Amino acid sequence: MIKFLDLHKINNRFRAEFQASFSKSLDDSYFILGNNVSNFENEFAAYCGTKFCVGTANGLDALTLILKGYIALGKLKKGDKVIVPGNTFIATVLSVLHAELIPVLVEPNSDTYNISVSTDKSIFVDAKALIMVHLYGQLTDVESFQKIAKDFNLLLIEDAAQAHGARCNLGKAGSLSQAAAFSFYPTKNLGALGDGGAVTTNDAQLLEVLKLLRNYGSHKKYTNKIIGFNSRLDDMQAAFLSVKLKVLDADNAARRSVAKKYLEGINNSKLKLPFYDGSKNHVFHAFVIEVDDRDHFSAFLDRNEIEWLIHYPIPPHQQEALKLFSHFNLPLTEKIHKRIISLPMSPVMRGEDIQTVIDVLNTY
């Protein structure tokens, strides 16, 4: 069986360093917002090219706290509209709802799956913020959305949960907006051994509010300035992330190498391969293809012992939890979600496994 993602193999490379980090943390016994967190925050901010980083419990909280932070600063207010791509993971939409804001779902670009710049500009008139989701690890059209945000006076926010290390001529994911949210869920390109998240920003005011919000609204123990949450990056996970951050660029390069081999080797008109311009703007968190009869194709992969995943089978506006938004007319989003399927992708895939996937797909 060719695994979709071999987490054991990925993480076993760091076993000795993880064990050393654990032993040091056990000896220090400073488990909440300790040195491991502050060290990682400094390292990740420097890596992304921002002044600040704030660790959070997970990626959903990171995005929610950004929005809550802007409300606290008076830059957003409850009931404001936020532009969100309709084909994103549900967490992007949930963050807007948790902040008591209104998501406005829009169609993606059919090639990149990122939010389309050709969307009707009239939707921006009443909106107050726009969330760029760098879906599957590929940067969206940053320059265009920076201009749109400026023209319509919108807060520009990145959901960079799948794009650690992706870069363009304007900078890296995390530095391309006013604030960005990351997830360190174990399957991410930079994944912890449990949940974790972070916000990167150059906004010193937002930084201070985020530090309060993640820690019960407290800047000093038992002294609470605002109504906050308990959403702190675990100190042990921060230590593990510092270890893995050192090889993130190399791992991303390995993922791009796998993707290039797929793109060069798969030659089957029944399959629509992902768009890729060959640059570092894509870190291939997922290698997503389209096929007409997904059930038939997934059964074919099963018979050939190739693991697969669907990112994501049901679009947010068709989820039972979000039936309030079922009125959105998103035919392209719905079509994409019926056709997409993700192939094995990781920085530790063996060459023979890559070739097997190519050979099998060419016989479909």
Steps between C-alpha positions, in 0.01 A plus 500: 500500500630844404408724789334833443722656767744301715506703821714245682770518235482880488533545876735211573775704335495725807465236773826580678439876491142456617616287792765756594240780485263299717769428759599865519137608538445240769801633688397864455137422596372821339213360298278801420630795292857412584825557315416242233199707393681833496797346316278348234297820462821692432627235260175474306457877474853525360431213262179658366654847484276669759575687819275292721356154552249388763456130566145369541339165580406427137445655159129570546574697815778690322258625235220564750727700729616717210139596433423540871813710534392738226161532665672589828705761315189649339602407146210254472167481676256215551286447191761622252535300178814299427582362153592130512559249218209258472718190453718540808514267799211573735734643767544820298125559508471394864755761605282773349192367677681461834595867474131586440573626150322410175678281243442582133595195295644546151611270220858385441722503194439168325873437444661602829197440726585826676256791524441650157602858426230513232224479760238776485670801660170631632523250787797692639305824541318392817774272634754591766751217468623240252658167591744364243525123535816355349324172431695174465825692551483738202507875552196684372534799267644714778581811300146524362339458840735747662378753243135405557546535876653844451234615252209389719663571838485137611697326769704236317555174690671177399384151582843346451419174678623296202770728362794506743800623302323584175648817353468748215682818403307687772611270780401182681162378611430667831649834395268583209213654696424684821485174694525132415382181668693172494412150611758249624263203487719186467436457125605854407830573326617631837307267729518456875442173686159630601300816444656844467467829316643849469434852378765702318472877464688829493224673698625574853153594623352175375789311659415632846130422462575147375722432800211597725235311305690169499556513876163572664538870423785513749840667480583415861383198696151546645472846345265510201474804275256361239278196445733241357545131420731215591687452172871467564752310290615206709858546617604146405348533153688827454825317573418232242408767243834675551673173410292448186516863385869450421415261215175658378653651185668170412175311559309745282759458226453123526122540466548717190728232358228236548246733337724565200546125447123451513441785258764379257412132525120483519354506151131418513229716347248368754684685776535875550833572665561803723628830365861571596726768358821337623575765764525486878148643535372144546611268783260218405336433831273295275524384139141532384366369172152492346318203353147454364398187694679534833342192657617284213848655507542466878400133475764463227761649734390268779544195276850621417584564867546875467361702789305817422308778672237756401561865591198545545195292409238755610534879454428711810169643377363148455597380848212438737663728755495790251162450333435868574734565206353247256357790298840586357516426128837329458477257206876490435574431866245219503639351178855506633406331826339214308808442281813556709717231655849525651791269415779389735731791576776534756866604527604141575338317207724244337577536130357158423171590671474821299557304180243239600237772549586643157489160330169404662332829411610470141310169475172638635 
